[in-house]
Amino acid sequence: MSLNELYREVILDHYRAPRHHDHLDSPDGSAEGKNPLCGDEVTVEIKVAGDTIVDIAAIGVGCSISQASASMMTEAVAGKSREEVAELVRKFKVMMSIEDSAEPVVDPDRPGASLGDLEALQGVRKFPVRIKCADLPWITLTQALEQ
């Protein structure tokens, strides 16, 4: 199985069986994100204890990229501090070529190499119109954290 096929399987797995997909009871923060151009919608709910995200949910509808990204994001940030989440958001955006990095990338062909399942989304960079699909949950998470 090629790396592209493996990445495709990871995306489809998260799309078909999304993680953290149920609403939270009494979330500490919540935000809704919508991409009117393609119809993707996501709601991110978080519970925070101290400085740590102790629970997270991402509920929504849309394409496989947006929904898989939301699922992968919830797994990646659960249990992390706000500072760790901010760094993860930055790394994701660098991987997706949304923002530049002041830090050198160890492997320029694989800028998301330290992001686990999220690496599967780096192929989306080849389709600039789809980058917004992958980024929508991350924008929404940032908004939920600001509450």
Sequence and secondary structure as in RCSB ss.txt:
>XXXX:A:sequence
MSLNELYREVILDHYRAPRHHDHLDSPDGSAEGKNPLCGDEVTVEIKVAGDTIVDIAAIGVGCSISQASASMMTE
AVAGKSREEVAELVRKFKVMMSIEDSAEPVVDPDRPGASLGDLEALQGVRKFPVRIKCADLPWITLTQALEQ
>XXXX:A:secstr
  HHHHHHHHHHHHHHS SS S  SS SEEEEEEETTTTEEEEEEEEEETTEEEEEEEEEE  HHHHHHHHHHHH
HHTT BHHHHHHHHHHHHHHTTSS  SS  S TT TTTTSGGGGGGGGGGGSHHHHHHHHHHHHHHHHHHH 
